[in-house]
Each structure stands twice: as structure tokens, then as C-alpha cells.
Amino acid sequence: MDFIEELTWRGMIHTVMPGTEEQLKKGMTTAYLGIDPTADSLHIGHLCGVMMLRHFQRCGHKPLALIGGATGMIGDPSGKSLERNLLDEATLRHNQEAIKKQLSKFLDFESDAPNKAEMVNNYDWTKDVTFLDFAREIGKHITVNYMMAKDSVQKRLNGEARDGLSFTEFTYQLLQGFDFLTLYKEKNCRLQLGGSDQWGNITTGTELIRRKLGGEAYALTCPLITKADGGKFGKTESGNVWLDPRYTSPYKFYQFWLNVSDADAEKYLKIFTSLTKEEIEALVAEHQQDPGQRPMQKRLAKEVTVMVHSEDDYNAAVEASQILFSNKADEALRHLDEKTLLEVFEGVPTFTFSKAELEAGIPVLDLLATKTGVFASKGEARKMVQQGGVSLNKKKVTDPNAVITADELLNGKYLLAQRGKKNYFLLIAE
């Protein structure tokens, strides 16, 4: 597999420095990609970079995942208008370990292969460098004129940011350049990968290597991922879509990919999966035959959910997604954890009632009309039950004199009431 070729057909190349392709053809090359450790989980905004590293390793090269411990204490001005919160060392180390665990699903860190992945943290080689050392050894090689010319700096200086650009942030590109220089010397790293907003910082590193060591180093960036409608990729109304199930459940994660537009689905299949060109072309053709079946979105959601979580999580997410339409929904409901249950029925009206009363048993009409507001009156509830239009936990209520007990509760707390075909209510026993 040829790395540049692979990324090109996938639409994952924005800019390549001349000479990069020739370097990769010489044999196994080491490249790094920086990851900001501001949280103890990656989110899907990181995935394009992570997939670049994954393809890089699959093509026989050696990937380095660099955790920006030092730079995370400062903040990167690229594409941002405000400085970020600074982290302490204990938080950084915790975040680093959590990120490595996530990355190990994409990269081989454990084998004996010569191109096994490594994780490095720039805090380790930056923490003992004094300001004087940095000024003398690094600062003198790059002019202020050179640094000022970078787009990221220009944007901040031209008034896009209310508070201008602090000296701390101005030095960011030098620190990133120092990373590249260090990895060039210690790991024979010849290439830096990143998003297109990082081009300025990356090329400062290649320039520093050239001026200080007379060495050749290269840069390759991927485009910033966008949505066809111009909206920001990876953001939902509730914020980032995280890879850690504590922050974004596998169900919500799956739903995110399932609901992308047709225009985005083909693009995302190329970027966020390892499917071959032929497999993706076949999916596109199948989709064109019957768009209503959404084969592209279904396969995309499957591939990414299995890769980030697991096959079991994917199957559970599919099952949860089908609860509203399934014939065996009552069984599926019983398997749902509380978080997923609440996510599946997010936005439906809720009523609370007494759990203590339920222990003794509550007549179904009382439950639906007196204890909660599913129906305005017991008479209305009775009529609907007799017409076969009432379900509890996706099971038809056939007897208007039935008594409901705590045995029926989902997760020891919930009852799902359904009035007619489309009106759902979540009843919460407290």
C-alpha cells in the first residue's frame, strides 16, 4: 500500500511538502501527529488525524502519537480566538493514559514489529529546559518576521480575537518546532502529520531542523472536516461526540453516524473507515438504487462503532434503535441500560409516581389516568385499552382491570407507556 496514494483517493490530503513522497518511497519512515490532552478522551474531531496514523502504520511506516503535555499547558492559537484552560501535570498524565488506551484500538503499540506505534509526551523533554536555554538553542534560529507571517498569528493580530495574542501563544509554534527537532534527533522522525490549520506550526519545525541541523523533514496535512451543509463536523446540540462511552454512549455514537446526510456519508466512509475503494464504490451504487434503505449510513455507523467500541456495543445500539419498530421490543427494552433507555426516549413526556404504591400494585387505569397524566380520565383510558391502543413496556394492555406491580419496572425505576401508535410517555417510579 502506498500512503500518499491511499490518502489521496480517500480525500484526506490538503497539503504535502515537496519531497514527502520520495522520502516515504525510500523505506519505513517515522511520522508523528500531535494530540492535545485537554480531556481524558478523544472526540470524533480527532478521528481524521488518528485514521491518518492508522493508514500510515498499515502502509508499513512507524507512527508516533505525541501527547502535547507541554503545549497543552499553553494553548495553540491556530483557528482559535481564545486561550484555553491550562492543565496541571497529574491531570495531563491521567489524560495521556486514557488517550493511549483509546488509540490502541486503532494502532499497534504492543507487537514486536519494527513499525509498532509509540506514544511520546513533549512535557518529558520540555519540562527541564530553562527559558535561557530555549532562547539560545531554539529562539535564535527562527526570526520574528518568519513567525509573524503565519496565518494563525496574523488572524489573531488582525483583531479576530478580542484579547489579541499573548506571548505564551506566540511561542507555541517554536515549541511545536522544538518537538519536531527533538523527535528528528531522537526517533529519526522525518514527517509531521496534522490538520490543515497546523501547517504554519509544522513548517516552522521543518525550518528549524533545516537551519539548526541542516536536515530534511517533511509535512503533510489533511483538510478540516466539514459537513455538506456548512455546519461544524462532530458537534451536536449537546456538544462533542466523544469516543469514551462515559461521555457519549455507544447508542448515541451510533446514531450520530447513522444520521449523517447522503452527501456526507460517502465522504465519511472514505475518511473514517478502512473499507477499500471497491467496497465503498459498491455501497455508493447500492445507495443510488434505493436511497431509502440508507446502506451507506448503516455501514458507516457499523464500521466506526465497532472500531471505537465493539461488535457487542454495535449490536446493542442497533437493537436499541429498533425498539420503536420491533415486534420483540418488550424483550429488547429489558436489556437496555438506564443511560441508553433515557437516550432512546429523550424528549418524550415524563410523569413521576409513587414506587411504594407500585409495590402493593396499582390498577392500570389508575396508573394511566390518576397517578400520571397519560390519559385525562379513567373512562378515556378504559376505552383506549378496549380498543387495543395502550401498551406498557411495548406489551399490549388487554385487561382494563389489570394491576401493575414493581415487577414490571425497567431498571427498577421506569415504565414505558404508549397511547396509540406514536405517543410515548416515560413513567418514573420514585
C-alpha positions in Angstrom: 0.0 0.0 0.0 1.2 3.5 -0.8 0.4 6.0 1.9 0.0 9.1 -0.3 -2.0 7.1 -2.9 -4.2 5.8 -0.1 -4.9 9.2 1.4 -5.4 10.8 -2.0 -8.3 8.6 -3.0 -9.8 9.0 0.5 -9.8 12.8 0.2 -7.5 13.1 3.2 -4.8 15.3 1.8 -4.8 19.1 2.0 -1.1 20.0 1.5 2.0 17.9 1.0 5.5 19.3 1.3 7.6 18.6 -1.8 9.9 15.6 -1.2 7.5 13.8 1.1 6.5 11.1 -1.3 10.2 10.4 -2.2 11.0 10.1 1.5 8.2 7.5 2.0 9.4 5.5 -1.0 12.9 5.1 0.5 11.5 2.7 3.1 10.0 2.7 6.6 9.6 6.4 7.7 8.7 7.6 11.2 6.0 10.3 11.4 4.2 11.9 14.3 0.9 13.6 15.0 0.2 15.8 17.9 -2.9 15.3 20.2 -3.9 17.9 22.7 -4.6 16.2 26.1 -7.2 18.7 27.3 -9.6 15.8 28.2 -9.3 12.2 29.1 -11.0 11.1 25.9 -10.6 11.8 22.2 -13.7 13.0 20.3 -14.6 12.5 16.7 -12.8 15.7 15.7 -9.6 13.8 16.4 -10.5 10.8 14.2 -9.2 12.1 10.9 -5.7 12.5 12.4 -5.9 9.1 14.1 -7.0 7.5 10.8 -4.0 9.1 9.1 -1.8 7.4 11.7 -3.6 4.1 11.2 -3.2 4.2 7.4 0.5 5.2 7.9 1.1 2.1 10.0 -0.9 -0.2 7.6 1.4 1.1 4.8 4.5 -0.2 6.8 5.6 3.1 8.4 6.1 3.9 12.0 3.6 6.2 13.7 4.3 8.3 16.8 1.3 9.7 18.8 2.6 12.8 20.5 0.7 14.0 23.6 1.0 17.7 23.9 1.7 17.8 27.6 3.8 20.9 27.5 1.9 22.7 24.7 -1.4 21.7 26.4 -0.2 23.8 29.3 0.0 26.8 27.0 -2.7 26.6 24.2 -2.4 26.7 20.5 -3.7 29.9 18.7 -4.4 28.0 15.4 -8.0 28.6 14.5 -9.0 29.7 18.0 -9.9 33.1 19.2 -9.4 32.5 23.0 -6.7 30.9 25.0 -7.6 27.6 26.6 -7.5 26.5 30.2 -4.1 25.3 31.4 -3.7 21.9 32.9 -1.7 20.5 35.9 0.7 17.6 35.5 -1.4 15.0 37.3 -4.4 15.7 35.0 -2.1 15.6 31.9 -0.8 12.1 32.9 -4.2 10.8 33.6 -5.4 12.1 30.2 -2.4 10.7 28.4 -3.1 7.1 29.7 -6.8 7.3 28.8 -5.9 8.5 25.3 -3.3 5.8 24.8 -6.0 3.2 25.7 -8.3 4.6 23.0 -5.6 4.8 20.4 -4.6 1.2 20.9 -7.9 0.3 19.2 -6.5 2.0 16.0 -2.8 1.4 16.3 -0.5 -1.5 17.2 1.5 -0.4 20.2 2.3 -3.9 21.6 3.8 -6.1 18.8 7.5 -6.7 18.1 7.1 -5.2 14.6 9.7 -2.6 13.7 6.9 -0.1 12.9 5.0 -0.6 16.1 3.4 2.7 17.3 4.8 4.7 20.2 3.4 7.4 22.4 5.5 10.3 23.4 4.8 13.3 25.6 6.5 16.6 24.8 6.4 17.5 28.5 9.1 14.9 29.1 11.7 16.8 27.0 10.4 20.3 27.7 10.0 20.4 31.5 13.7 20.7 32.3 14.6 23.2 29.5 15.2 26.7 31.0 14.0 29.8 29.3 17.6 30.9 28.6 18.4 27.5 27.0 15.3 27.7 24.9 16.0 31.3 23.8 19.6 30.4 22.9 19.1 27.0 21.3 15.8 27.4 19.6 14.7 31.0 19.5 17.7 32.4 17.7 17.2 30.1 14.7 13.7 31.4 13.8 13.1 35.2 13.1 10.1 37.1 14.4 9.4 38.1 10.8 9.1 34.4 9.9 6.7 33.7 12.9 4.6 36.8 12.2 3.9 35.7 8.6 2.0 32.6 9.8 -1.8 32.7 9.1 -2.6 31.6 12.6 -0.7 34.6 14.1 -2.0 37.1 11.5 -5.6 36.2 12.2 -5.2 36.8 15.9 -3.3 40.0 15.4 -5.8 41.4 13.0 -8.4 41.7 15.6 -10.4 38.5 15.2 -9.7 37.9 18.8 -10.9 40.3 21.5 -7.8 39.9 23.6 -5.1 39.7 20.9 -2.3 37.2 21.1 -0.3 36.6 24.3 3.4 36.0 24.2 2.8 32.5 25.5 0.7 31.6 22.5 3.1 33.4 20.1 5.8 31.0 21.3 3.6 27.9 20.5 4.9 27.4 17.0 8.5 27.4 18.4 7.6 24.8 21.0 6.0 22.7 18.3 9.1 23.2 16.2 11.2 22.1 19.2 9.1 18.9 19.3 9.8 18.1 15.7 13.5 18.8 16.2 13.7 16.6 19.3 11.9 13.7 17.5 14.0 14.1 14.4 17.1 13.7 16.6 15.9 11.0 19.0 13.5 9.0 16.9 14.7 9.7 13.3 11.2 11.2 12.7 11.1 12.8 9.2 7.4 13.7 8.8 4.8 15.5 10.8 1.1 14.9 10.1 -1.8 17.2 11.2 -4.8 19.2 10.2 -4.6 22.0 7.6 -4.8 24.6 10.5 -1.4 23.2 11.7 0.5 23.9 8.5 2.2 27.0 9.9 3.3 25.3 13.1 4.6 22.2 11.2 6.6 24.1 8.7 8.3 26.1 11.5 9.5 22.6 12.7 10.9 21.7 9.2 12.6 25.1 9.0 14.1 24.7 12.5 15.5 21.2 11.5 16.9 22.7 8.3 18.5 25.7 10.0 19.9 24.0 13.1 20.9 20.6 11.8 20.9 21.0 8.0 18.4 18.1 8.0 15.4 17.4 5.7 12.0 17.0 7.2 8.5 17.0 5.7 4.9 17.9 6.3 1.5 16.5 5.3 -1.8 17.9 6.4 -5.4 16.7 6.0 -8.4 19.0 5.3 -10.5 20.1 8.2 -13.6 18.0 8.1 -16.8 19.8 7.3 -20.5 18.9 6.7 -22.1 19.3 3.3 -24.5 22.0 4.8 -21.5 24.0 6.1 -22.2 23.1 9.7 -19.3 22.1 12.1 -18.5 18.4 12.0 -18.5 16.4 15.2 -20.7 18.8 17.2 -24.2 18.1 18.3 -26.6 20.2 20.3 -25.3 18.5 23.4 -21.6 19.2 22.5 -18.7 16.9 21.3 -19.2 13.3 20.2 -16.7 11.5 22.5 -15.0 8.2 22.0 -15.4 7.4 25.7 -18.7 5.7 26.5 -18.9 7.6 29.8 -19.4 10.9 27.8 -21.1 9.6 24.6 -22.9 6.3 24.8 -22.4 3.7 22.0 -26.1 4.2 21.2 -25.7 8.0 20.7 -22.4 7.4 18.9 -24.0 5.0 16.5 -26.9 7.4 16.0 -24.6 10.3 15.1 -23.1 8.3 12.1 -26.5 6.8 11.1 -28.0 10.2 10.8 -25.4 11.9 8.5 -26.6 13.2 5.2 -26.3 11.3 1.9 -23.8 13.9 0.7 -21.6 13.4 3.8 -21.9 9.6 4.1 -19.7 8.8 1.0 -17.0 11.2 2.2 -17.1 9.9 5.8 -16.8 6.3 4.6 -13.6 7.2 2.9 -12.2 9.1 5.9 -13.4 7.2 8.9 -13.3 3.6 7.9 -10.7 1.2 6.5 -13.1 -0.1 3.8 -11.4 -0.5 0.3 -12.2 1.7 -2.6 -14.1 -1.1 -4.3 -16.3 -1.7 -1.1 -17.2 2.0 -0.9 -18.0 2.2 -4.6 -20.3 -0.8 -4.2 -22.0 0.8 -1.3 -22.5 4.1 -3.2 -24.0 2.1 -6.1 -26.3 0.2 -3.7 -27.4 3.5 -2.2 -28.2 5.0 -5.5 -30.5 2.1 -6.3 -32.5 2.5 -3.1 -31.6 5.6 -1.0 -34.4 5.0 1.4 -32.6 2.0 2.8 -29.6 4.2 3.6 -27.0 1.5 3.1 -24.1 4.0 3.2 -25.1 5.4 6.6 -25.8 1.9 8.1 -22.4 0.6 7.0 -20.6 3.8 8.2 -22.3 3.6 11.6 -21.4 -0.1 11.9 -17.7 0.3 10.9 -17.0 3.3 13.2 -19.0 2.0 16.2 -17.2 -1.4 16.0 -13.8 0.2 15.6 -14.3 2.6 18.5 -16.4 0.5 20.8 -17.0 -3.2 20.0 -19.3 -5.6 18.0 -21.4 -6.1 21.1 -21.9 -2.4 21.6 -22.8 -2.0 17.9 -25.4 -4.8 18.2 -26.9 -3.3 21.3 -27.1 0.1 19.6 -28.9 -1.4 16.6 -31.3 -3.2 18.9 -32.0 0.0 20.9 -32.6 1.9 17.6 -35.2 -0.6 16.5 -37.2 -0.7 19.8 -39.8 1.7 18.5 -40.5 -0.6 15.5 -39.6 -4.1 16.7 -42.0 -7.0 17.3 -39.8 -8.2 20.2 -39.4 -4.7 21.6 -40.5 -5.8 25.1 -37.5 -8.2 25.4 -35.1 -5.6 24.0 -36.4 -3.0 26.5 -35.4 -5.3 29.3 -31.8 -5.4 28.1 -31.3 -1.6 27.9 -29.2 0.0 30.5 -30.6 3.1 32.1 -28.5 5.6 30.2 -29.4 4.2 26.8 -33.1 3.9 27.8 -33.2 7.6 28.6 -31.4 8.4 25.4 -33.8 6.4 23.2 -36.7 8.1 24.8 -35.1 11.6 25.1 -37.8 14.3 24.8 -40.9 12.1 25.5 -43.2 13.5 28.2 -42.4 12.1 31.7 -44.5 11.6 34.8 -43.4 10.5 38.3 -45.5 8.4 40.6 -45.0 6.6 44.0 -42.8 3.5 43.9 -44.1 2.5 47.3 -47.7 2.3 45.9 -46.5 0.3 43.0 -45.0 -2.3 45.4 -48.6 -3.0 46.6 -49.9 -2.9 43.0 -51.7 -0.1 41.1 -54.7 -0.8 38.8 -53.7 0.1 35.3 -56.4 2.7 34.7 -55.4 4.5 38.0 -51.8 4.4 36.9 -52.5 5.9 33.5 -55.1 8.5 34.4 -54.9 9.3 38.2 -51.3 8.7 39.2 -49.9 10.1 35.9 -51.4 12.1 33.0 -51.2 9.7 30.1 -55.0 10.0 29.9 -57.3 12.8 31.0 -59.7 10.3 32.7 -60.1 6.7 33.6 -63.0 6.4 31.2 -60.8 7.6 28.3 -58.1 5.1 29.3 -60.6 2.2 29.6 -62.0 2.9 26.1 -58.5 3.0 24.6 -57.5 -0.2 26.4 -60.6 -1.9 25.0 -59.7 -0.7 21.5 -56.2 -2.2 21.8 -54.5 1.1 21.7 -52.5 1.0 25.0 -49.1 -0.6 25.7 -46.9 -0.8 28.8 -43.2 -1.6 28.1 -44.2 -2.4 24.5 -46.7 -5.1 25.5 -50.4 -4.6 24.7 -52.6 -4.0 27.8 -55.7 -6.1 27.1 -57.4 -6.1 30.5 -58.7 -2.8 31.9 -58.8 -4.4 35.4 -55.1 -5.4 35.3 -52.9 -4.5 38.3 -49.4 -3.2 37.6 -46.6 -4.1 40.1 -43.0 -3.3 40.6 -42.0 -6.4 38.7 -42.8 -4.5 35.5 -40.2 -1.8 36.2 -37.4 -1.3 33.7 -34.1 -0.8 35.5 -36.1 -0.9 38.8 -37.4 2.6 38.0 -39.2 3.1 34.7 -42.4 2.1 32.8 -42.8 3.0 29.2 -46.5 3.8 28.4 -47.7 4.1 24.8 -51.0 5.7 23.8 -51.9 4.9 20.2 -49.1 4.3 17.7 -46.9 7.3 18.3 -47.5 8.8 21.7 -44.9 7.6 24.3 -44.6 8.5 28.0 -41.9 7.6 30.4 -43.3 6.9 33.9 -40.8 7.2 36.7 -41.3 5.4 40.0 -39.8 7.4 42.9 
